Amino acid sequence: MIWQIINILFPVFSIVAVGYLYARRHAPDMAAANTLNIDVFVPALVFSVLTGKSFDLTQYQALTLGGIAVILGPALVAWAVARMFGYAFKTFAPPMMFNNSGNMGLPLMLLAFGEQMLPAAVVLFIIENTLHFTVGVKILDPRASLRGLFRIPIFIATLAGLTLSLLQIHLPVVIATPIEMLGQICIPLMLFALGVRLIHIDWADWKIGLVGAVTAPLSGLIFALPAIALLDLPRIQAAMLLVFAALPPAVLNYMMAERYGQQPRQVASIVMLGNLASVVVMPVVLALVL
C-alpha cells in the first residue's frame, strides 16, 4: 500500500518540486506558457477525452451530481468559518469551493486510477471549471456578466466535445491524433507551473492560509461522503470523488481575487499553503480509498 501511494504521488510532487527549484534559480516568466496551457493544451485534452470512443456521458450522471455537491456545499462551511474568524466571505469561500482539479487533480487521478478513468477525471474538472467561471464570478461580483463564458477556450472545447459525443461522431485518426498529442502536454506543464507559483508564497498571511489548508479538504469530504451514499456511486467513482473533494484550492482563485480586487494577498496565502498541505493530506486520502 505504501509503495502504491508513493508511486502515485512521487511523479506529481517531483514535477512540482522541479518547477519550484528551477524557479528559485531562474525565476522564469510562465505567463506565455500558462496562457498556452489554458487556451490550447487543456482544451485539446478536454476535447480529445470527450470525443474518444470510450467516453459515455451516461456513465457519469451521478458523479456529476456528486461533483456539484462537493463544490457548492463547502460554501456553507466557509460561511461559518469566515464568521468565526472574522474573514470576508468573498475572500475565504471561493478557495474552499473551487479546488485544484487541473494542476493536481488530473495528474493525480490519472496515476491513481489509470487512463481508463481519465474521462471521469475530466468530467470533474469540467464541472469545477464551469462553476468557477459562473458561481465563483457571481460571488466576487454579483453584477458580473456571464457572457464571457462562451469565449473561454475550455468551455468551447467542452461544448464541442459533448456535441460530437452525443451525436456519436468520431473524428478521423488523422485529426484526433494531433489533438490528443496537444492535450498530453497540459498535465506535466500544469504541475511544473504550480511549482513555479510556490515561490510566491507570502507568509505574512499565514494564519488565514493555515485555516484554509485545514478547512478546504475537510469541507469537501463532509459533502462527498453523504453524496456517495445517496447517489450510490460505483466504487471507483466514489474513490475519485473523495480524492476530488480533498484537493487543495485552485491557483485560479488567486487570479480571480486579483482581477476583482478581493484581498488577493490573503487568497494567495490560502491557495499556496493549501497546496503545500496537500503533501500531507493526499497520502492520507489515497490510503483510505485505495
N, C-alpha and C positions, 0 to 999 in steps of 0.2 A: 504493500500500500504506500509506504513512504517513498519508495523509488518511483512508483507510478506518479505521485504528486510532483516529485522533483522533475521527472521527465516532462510533465505538463508545464510547470511554472518556470523552469530554468530557461527555456528558449525565450519566453516572454520577457522575464526580468533581465536577462542578459542583453537583449537588444536595447531595452530601455537604459541599461547601465552604459552600454556603448555610446548611446546618444548623449547621456549625461556627461561622461568622461570626455568625449570629443568636444562638447560644448564648453566645458570648463577650460579647455586649452585653446580652442579656436573661435568660440562664440559665433557660430555660423548664423547667417540670416536665413531662417527657414520659411520666410513669407511666401516666396515663389513656390517652394516645394509643397507647402501646406495648401496653397491655392490650387495647384495641380491635383493634389490628392482629393480635395473636396469637389473640384469641378470636373475631373476626368476619371481618376482611378477608382474612387469609391462608387460613383455612378456606374462605371463599367462593371464592377463586381456585382452590384445590386441587379443590374440588367441581365448579366450573364446567369446569375443564380435563378432569377425569376423566369427566364426563358429556357432554362435547362429542362431536359426531358424527364428528370427525376422530380421536378417541382410540382406538387399537387396542393393547391391552395386550401382545399377542403380538409387536409390533414392538420391544419394549424389554426382552425377557428377557435378552439378552446384556449390554445396557447396565446392567441391574440388577445382574448379577454383577460387572461391572466397577466399578460404584459401591461395592459392598460391599468389594471388594478394596482400592480406593483409600482407604476409610475405616478398615478394620481393619488393613491391612498396616502403615501408619506407626507402629502401636504398637510394632513390633519396633525400628524406627529410634529412636523416642522412648526406649525402654528403654536402648539402647546410649548415646545422647547423654546421657541423665539420669545414667547410671553414670559417664560420662566427666567430667561437670562437677559431680557431686555433688548433683543436683537430686532432689527426691522424684518418683517415677514418677507418683503420683496428681496432682501439680501440673502436670507437664510433658506427659504423654501426651495427655490429652483435647484440649487446643488443637491438637495435631499431628494428631489423628484427625478431629475434628469441625469442618468448615470453614464459612465464611460463605456457605452455599448460598442463604440467604434474602436478607439485606440487599444482598449484592453479586452472588451467583451468578445469581439470577433476572433482574434487570435487565440484567446483562452479557450473558447468553446470549440474551436477547430481542433486544438490539440487535445482537449479533454474528451470530446465526444466523436471525433472523426469527421472526415469530409462529407460523409453521408448525412450529417446533421447540420451542415453549413446553411442549407435553406432555412432551417428553423432559427438559427442564429441571426440570419439576415432579416427574417420577419420581425424579430425582437428589435433589431437595430432600426428598421424602418418605422416601427411603432414609436420608439423613443425619439427618433429624429423628427417625425411628423408632429408629435405632441409638443416637442420643444419649440418648434417654429410656429406653433399655433397657441396652445395654452400657455407655454412659457413666455412668449412675447406679450400676450394679454396680461399676464401677472405683472410684468415690468411696466407696461404702458397700456392701460385699458382702451385707449383711443387709437392704438396702432392698427393699421390696415393689414389684412392677411393676404392681399392680392399678390404680394411679393413671393408668396409660397410657390406660385406657378412659374417663377423664374429661377428657382433653385434646382440645379442640375440633378441632385439626388432625388428630389420629388418627381421631376420629369422622367428620370430613368425608372422610378417605381411605377408611375402610371403607364409608361410604355411597356415595361416588362409584364405587368399584371394584365394589360390588354391582350398582348400576344399569348400569354399563358391561358387566359380564359377562352380565347379563340382557338387554342391548340395549334398555333402557328409556330413552327420550329425553324429557326434560321439555318441557312446552309452552313456547312462546316467552315467554308472559306471566309464567311463573315463572323461566325460565332467564335472562332479560334482567336483572332486578334483582340476581340473584345474581352474574352476570358483572360488573355495574357496581360492586358492592361489592368484588369481587376486584381490580378495576383500581385501587382506592385504595391497595392494600398496597405496591406496588413503590416509588412515589415516597416514601411515608411511611417505608418501611424505610431508604432512602438518607438522608433528612433526619434520622431518628433516629440513624443511625450517625454523622453529622457532629456531632450534639449530644453524643454519648458521647465523641468525641475530645478534648473539653476536659478530660476527667478523667484524661488520661494521667499516670501517676506515674513520673517519670524516675528515682526512687530505685532502681528495679529494672531499669534499662535493659539490664544485661548479659544477664539471662535473657530479656528481651524481644528483644534482638538475635539471640541464639542461636535463639530460637523463630521469628523472622522469616525466618531462613535455612533452618532445618530443615523448617518446615511445607510450603512448596511443593516442596522437593527430595524429601522423603519421599513426598509424594503422587505425584509424577512417576515416582519409582523403581518404584512398583507399577502406575501407569497404563500405562506402555509395554509391559511383558510381557502385561498384561491385554488390551490392544488386539490384540496379535499372537495370543494364544491363543484369544480369543473371535471373532476375525475380524469386528470391528465395521465397519459401513458407514462411509465416510469422514467424514461429517458427525457421526455419533455418536462416532467416535474423537476428532475435534476437540473435541467438547463434553466428553468425559471428561478430556482433557488440561487444558482450562480449569478444569473442576471440581476436578481434582487440585491445581492451583496456587492455588486460592482461599485467602485468609488465614483465620485461626481465627475461629470464630463468637463473637459477643458473648455468646451463651448460656453459653459456657464460664465466663465470669466470674460470672454469676448462679448457676450450679451450684456453683462453688467457694465462693461466699459462703454459699449455703444449707447446704453440708456442712462448712463451716469448713476448707477445704483451701487455705490460703495465698492468699486472694482477691486480695491486693495484687500478688503476683507474677504470678498468672494474668491480672490486668487489664493488666499491662505487656506480657505475651506477646501478648494479644489486640490491644491498641491499636497497638503497634509493628508487629505483623504486618499490620494493616490499612493502616498508613502505608506500609509497604514494598511493598504491592500497587501503588502508583503506579509503581514501577519494574518489578515482577515481571510484572504483567498485560500491559503493552505488549509485552514480550519474548515471552511465551507466545502472544499473539494474532498476532504477526509470524510465529511458527513454524507456526501452524495454519491461518491464512487463505490 
